[in-house]
Structure formats: structure tokens, C-alpha cells
Amino acid sequence: MLTRRNPLVILLCLELMLNAANLALIAFSRMWGGADGQIFALIVMVVAACEVVVGLGLIVSIFRRNLPIDVDQLSELNG
């Protein structure tokens, strides 16, 4: 994720990392027999869904303004 400059690829990398965290949480929950890991996995899924909504909104605004796609060159979207 740190070497990529395309915002869509960065979002995909973040989704993969969150899915790996979900898999680990569910595996540990199943191993120890509790439901805590599954509850945390649901919370991570909610965070991932929010991240996708915000990220895709930013990508749409970048493409509507015809800004450069390189993440390092984006400075117009600063508050």
C-alpha cells in the first residue's frame, strides 16, 4: 500500500488488510470458543464499508475535477 500511488489500488489494499484481520479474528474466536472475535469482525466489516464509501466519494470528486490521479500530487482536496 505504501508504494502505490493510485487511490483505487490503495483502497483495494486496505480492504485486503481488513479482510485478513477479519479472518484472524474469526479463527481465534473459533479456537477459543467465544463470540467476541466474531463481534469484532462485524465491527471491522462496518468500518470497511464506511471506508469504501468515503474513499469512493473522494475518488469520484477527484475525477470530476480532473485532478491528477497520483496521490502525492493531490493538494486541492485539503480542507
C-alpha positions as CSV (number, residue, x, y, z in Angstrom):
1,M,0.0,0.0,0.0
2,L,2.8,2.4,0.8
3,T,4.4,2.2,-2.7
4,R,1.2,2.6,-4.7
5,R,0.1,5.9,-6.0
6,N,-3.3,5.1,-7.5
7,P,-6.1,5.7,-4.9
8,L,-8.2,2.8,-6.1
9,V,-5.3,0.4,-5.6
10,I,-4.8,1.9,-2.1
11,L,-8.4,1.2,-1.3
12,L,-8.1,-2.4,-2.5
13,C,-5.0,-2.9,-0.4
14,L,-6.8,-1.6,2.7
15,E,-9.7,-3.9,2.0
16,L,-7.4,-6.9,1.8
17,M,-5.8,-5.9,5.1
18,L,-9.2,-5.6,6.8
19,N,-10.3,-9.0,5.4
20,A,-7.1,-10.6,6.8
21,A,-7.9,-9.1,10.2
22,N,-11.4,-10.5,10.0
23,L,-10.1,-13.9,9.1
24,A,-7.7,-13.8,12.1
25,L,-10.4,-12.6,14.5
26,I,-12.8,-15.3,13.4
27,A,-10.1,-18.0,13.6
28,F,-9.1,-17.0,17.1
29,S,-12.8,-16.8,18.1
30,R,-13.4,-20.3,16.9
31,M,-10.3,-21.6,18.5
32,W,-11.1,-20.2,22.0
33,G,-14.9,-20.9,21.7
34,G,-16.1,-17.4,22.4
35,A,-18.1,-15.0,20.3
36,D,-16.0,-11.9,21.0
37,G,-13.9,-12.3,17.8
38,Q,-17.0,-12.6,15.6
39,I,-18.4,-9.4,17.1
40,F,-15.2,-7.6,16.5
41,A,-15.2,-9.0,12.9
42,L,-18.6,-7.4,12.4
43,I,-17.3,-4.1,13.7
44,V,-14.4,-4.3,11.3
45,M,-16.8,-5.0,8.4
46,V,-18.8,-1.9,9.3
47,V,-15.5,0.1,9.4
48,A,-14.6,-1.3,6.0
49,A,-17.9,-0.4,4.5
50,C,-17.6,3.2,5.8
51,E,-14.0,3.4,4.4
52,V,-15.2,2.3,1.0
53,V,-18.0,4.9,0.9
54,V,-15.7,7.7,1.9
55,G,-12.9,6.5,-0.4
56,L,-15.1,6.2,-3.4
57,G,-16.6,9.6,-2.8
58,L,-13.1,11.1,-2.8
59,I,-12.2,9.2,-6.0
60,V,-15.4,10.5,-7.7
61,S,-14.6,14.1,-6.7
62,I,-11.0,13.7,-7.9
63,F,-12.2,12.5,-11.4
64,R,-14.9,15.2,-11.6
65,R,-12.4,18.0,-11.0
66,N,-9.9,16.4,-13.5
67,L,-7.2,16.4,-10.8
68,P,-4.1,14.3,-11.2
69,I,-4.6,10.7,-10.2
70,D,-1.3,10.4,-8.4
71,V,-1.9,10.6,-4.6
72,D,1.3,12.5,-3.9
73,Q,0.2,15.3,-6.3
74,L,-3.2,15.9,-4.7
75,S,-3.3,19.1,-2.8
76,E,-6.6,20.7,-3.9
77,L,-8.8,18.5,-1.6
78,N,-7.2,19.9,1.5
79,G,-9.8,21.3,3.9
